[in-house]
C-alpha cells in the first residue's frame, strides 16, 4: 500500500506548537510515502516563516515531498518584492520549481501554481497549464493513481464559498477528467471535504473527485472545522481499483490527530489505457 499525506494552509506564523507535535506523532505512526503541501505555507511570506516551515517538514522525514505556493506565500505589504521577485522567499526554501511533479510507480502527482501575483486572494489556471497537465496525465500508466494539486478549490459545497473558486476551473476540470485524473487536491478555504466533481460539472466523461484539506497547523480554524490533514491510501494492484481518502482532525483541547471520516473512491479506467 502507498500512503500520501496532504497538508494544506499551515500558515507558519500562526502555527500551534501542540498541533505540530501531534502531526509529528501521526506521521511517525502512519509512515506516509509522500507529502503534498497544497499552498499557504506561511501567513505573510516572510523568510523566517518559510525557514520554520521547511525545518518542520524536514522533521517529518517523509521520503518525497511536493509543495505549491498559495496566495499567502506572496508578499502582501512588500510591494517591491511582490513585483520584482514575488516567489524569492518560497523558492529559497522549497526550490525553483513552482509546478513540481512526483512520479513514482504507484502515483503521479502534478502540481499547478494557481497564484496570481497581482491578485491578493483569488487564483487562476491558465490554458497552457491545463494543457501541460493533460500531456503529463496521458503518459501515466493505467495503474497509477493520478492526482492534480492546486491551491484554490475547483468545487465548494457551500454557496457562501463560491467566490473562492479557482478561475478557469471549468475548462481545467473537464480537460483533466478526459485526460485521466482521479483526484484534484486543494486547500485555501480551511474546509475539508471530498465531493464528486459531477455535482458541479455535469456531463463529465469519468468519475473524479475534489479532495479538500483544512488548515493543518494554524490557529485560523473555522468553527465547524478544526485542524485537519488528509491521508490517501492506494494499492496499485487491487481489484477493483480504489483509493481511500481519510480525514484526520486534531482538537487543541486534546492535541492528537484522530480519524474522523473515510471515503472509498472507485477509479475509472478505460480498456484502451496503457498498463
C-alpha positions in Angstrom: 0.0 0.0 0.0 1.2 3.5 -0.8 0.3 6.4 1.5 0.1 10.1 0.7 -0.2 12.8 3.3 -1.9 16.0 2.3 -1.2 19.1 4.4 -2.7 22.4 3.4 -2.7 26.0 4.7 -0.3 25.6 7.7 0.2 29.4 7.7 3.5 29.4 9.5 3.5 32.5 11.7 0.2 31.3 13.2 1.1 27.7 13.8 0.3 26.0 17.1 3.1 24.0 18.8 0.8 21.3 20.3 -0.7 20.5 16.9 2.7 20.4 15.3 3.8 17.8 17.9 0.5 15.8 17.2 1.2 15.8 13.5 4.8 14.6 14.0 3.3 11.7 16.1 0.7 10.9 13.3 3.5 10.7 10.7 5.6 8.5 12.9 2.8 6.1 13.3 1.4 6.1 9.8 4.7 6.4 7.9 3.5 8.1 4.7 5.5 7.6 1.5 4.9 11.1 0.2 3.9 14.6 1.4 1.8 17.1 -0.5 1.6 20.7 0.8 -1.1 22.5 -1.2 -0.3 26.1 -0.5 -0.4 28.9 2.1 2.7 27.6 3.8 3.1 30.9 5.5 1.0 33.7 6.9 2.9 36.6 5.4 5.5 35.1 3.1 8.4 36.1 5.4 11.8 34.5 5.0 11.7 33.3 8.6 8.3 31.7 8.2 9.4 29.8 5.2 12.5 28.6 7.1 10.4 27.5 10.0 8.1 25.6 7.6 11.0 23.9 5.9 12.5 22.8 9.2 9.2 21.3 10.3 8.5 19.4 7.0 12.1 18.1 7.1 11.5 16.9 10.7 8.7 14.6 9.4 11.3 12.6 7.4 8.8 11.7 4.6 10.7 10.4 1.6 9.0 12.5 -1.0 7.5 16.0 -1.0 5.6 18.2 -3.4 4.8 21.7 -2.4 3.0 24.6 -4.0 2.7 28.3 -3.1 -0.6 29.8 -2.1 -1.8 33.3 -2.1 -0.4 33.9 1.4 3.1 32.9 0.1 3.3 36.1 -2.0 4.4 39.3 -0.2 1.4 41.4 0.7 3.0 44.5 2.2 6.4 44.5 0.5 5.2 45.7 -2.9 8.6 45.9 -4.4 9.2 42.2 -3.6 5.8 41.3 -4.9 6.5 43.0 -8.3 10.2 42.2 -8.7 10.6 38.7 -7.2 7.4 37.5 -5.6 8.5 33.9 -5.1 12.0 34.5 -3.8 11.4 33.5 -0.2 9.3 30.5 -1.2 12.0 29.3 -3.7 14.8 29.8 -1.2 13.4 27.0 0.9 11.4 24.9 -1.5 13.3 25.1 -4.7 12.9 26.9 -8.0 10.1 24.7 -9.5 6.7 26.3 -8.8 4.9 23.4 -10.6 6.7 20.2 -9.4 5.7 16.6 -10.2 6.1 13.5 -8.2 6.1 10.4 -10.4 6.8 7.0 -8.9 5.3 3.6 -9.6 2.1 3.9 -7.6 1.2 7.6 -8.1 1.5 10.5 -10.5 1.1 13.8 -8.6 1.1 17.0 -10.7 1.4 20.5 -9.1 -0.2 23.6 -10.6 0.7 27.0 -9.4 -2.6 28.9 -9.3 -1.4 32.0 -7.6 -1.5 35.4 -9.5 1.0 38.0 -8.5 -1.3 41.0 -8.9 -4.3 39.3 -7.2 -4.4 39.3 -3.4 -6.5 36.2 -2.8 -8.1 34.7 -6.0 -6.4 32.0 -8.1 -6.4 31.2 -11.8 -5.4 28.3 -14.0 -4.2 29.2 -17.5 -4.8 27.3 -20.7 -1.1 26.5 -21.1 -1.2 25.0 -17.6 -4.3 22.9 -18.4 -2.5 21.5 -21.5 0.7 20.8 -19.6 -1.2 18.7 -17.0 -3.1 16.9 -19.7 0.1 15.9 -21.6 1.6 14.5 -18.4 -1.6 12.7 -17.4 -1.8 11.0 -20.8 1.7 9.5 -20.1 0.6 7.9 -16.8 0.2 4.1 -16.8 -3.2 2.8 -16.0 -2.3 1.5 -12.6 -1.0 4.8 -11.3 -3.2 7.0 -9.0 -3.4 10.3 -10.9 -3.5 13.4 -8.7 -3.6 17.1 -9.6 -2.8 19.6 -6.9 -4.0 23.2 -6.9 -4.4 25.8 -4.1 -7.9 27.3 -4.7 -10.8 24.9 -4.8 -12.5 23.6 -8.0 -15.6 22.7 -6.1 -17.3 24.1 -3.0 -20.3 22.6 -1.2 -21.5 26.0 0.2 -22.8 28.9 -1.8 -21.0 31.2 0.6 -17.7 29.9 -0.7 -18.4 30.3 -4.4 -16.3 33.4 -4.6 -13.2 31.4 -3.7 -13.5 29.0 -6.7 -10.5 28.8 -9.0 -10.8 31.0 -12.1 -10.6 28.8 -15.2 -11.8 25.8 -13.4 -14.4 24.6 -15.8 -12.1 24.0 -18.8 -9.4 22.6 -16.5 -11.7 20.1 -14.7 -13.2 18.8 -18.0 -9.8 18.5 -19.7 -8.1 16.8 -16.7 -11.1 14.4 -16.4 -10.8 13.4 -20.0 -7.0 13.0 -19.6 -7.5 10.6 -16.8 -7.1 12.5 -13.5 -8.6 10.8 -10.4 -8.4 13.4 -7.7 -7.9 17.2 -7.6 -6.5 18.2 -4.3 -6.8 21.8 -2.9 -7.0 24.0 0.2 -7.4 27.7 0.6 -10.7 27.8 2.5 -9.7 25.8 5.6 -12.7 23.5 5.0 -12.1 19.7 4.5 -14.4 17.6 2.3 -14.5 15.0 -0.5 -17.0 15.6 -3.3 -17.6 14.1 -6.8 -17.0 16.8 -9.3 -20.0 15.7 -11.3 -22.0 17.6 -8.7 -20.7 20.9 -10.2 -19.7 19.8 -13.7 -22.5 17.8 -15.3 -21.6 15.5 -18.2 -18.1 14.6 -17.1 -16.7 11.6 -19.0 -15.4 9.8 -15.9 -15.6 9.8 -12.1 -13.2 12.3 -10.5 -13.3 13.9 -7.0 -12.4 17.1 -5.3 -10.4 16.4 -2.2 -10.0 19.5 0.1 -7.9 19.8 3.2 -8.5 22.1 6.2 -5.7 24.0 7.9 -3.1 21.6 9.2 -1.5 23.7 11.9 -2.8 27.3 12.0 -5.0 28.9 14.7 -7.0 30.3 11.8 -9.6 27.4 12.1 -13.3 27.5 11.3 -15.9 27.0 14.0 -17.0 23.7 12.4 -13.6 22.5 11.1 -10.7 22.0 13.5 -7.1 21.5 12.3 -7.0 18.5 9.9 -5.0 16.7 7.3 -5.8 14.0 4.7 -4.3 10.6 4.3 -4.8 8.9 0.9 -4.2 5.2 0.7 -3.8 3.3 -2.6 -3.0 -0.3 -3.5 -1.9 -0.3 -7.2 -2.7 -3.9 -7.9 -6.0 -4.1 -6.0 -9.2 -5.1 -7.8 -11.4 -3.2 -8.1 -9.2 -0.1 -8.4 -10.0 2.2 -5.4 -8.3 4.7 -3.2 -9.3 5.7 0.3 -9.3 9.3 1.5 -9.1 9.7 5.2 -9.7 12.9 7.2 -7.8 13.2 10.5 -8.7 16.0 12.9 -6.9 17.5 15.8 -8.6 19.4 18.6 -6.4 21.8 20.6 -8.1 20.8 23.8 -6.8 17.2 23.2 -4.0 17.5 20.7 -3.9 14.2 18.9 -4.9 13.6 15.2 -7.8 11.1 15.1 -9.5 9.5 12.1 -13.0 11.1 11.7 -14.0 10.3 8.2 -13.1 7.8 5.4 -14.2 7.7 1.7 -13.6 4.7 -0.6 -13.4 6.0 -4.1 -13.6 3.8 -7.2 -11.2 4.7 -10.0 -12.3 4.8 -13.7 -10.0 3.3 -16.3 -10.7 2.8 -20.0 -9.9 -0.6 -21.6 -7.5 1.1 -24.1 -5.2 2.6 -21.5 -1.6 1.6 -21.2 -0.7 -0.8 -18.3 
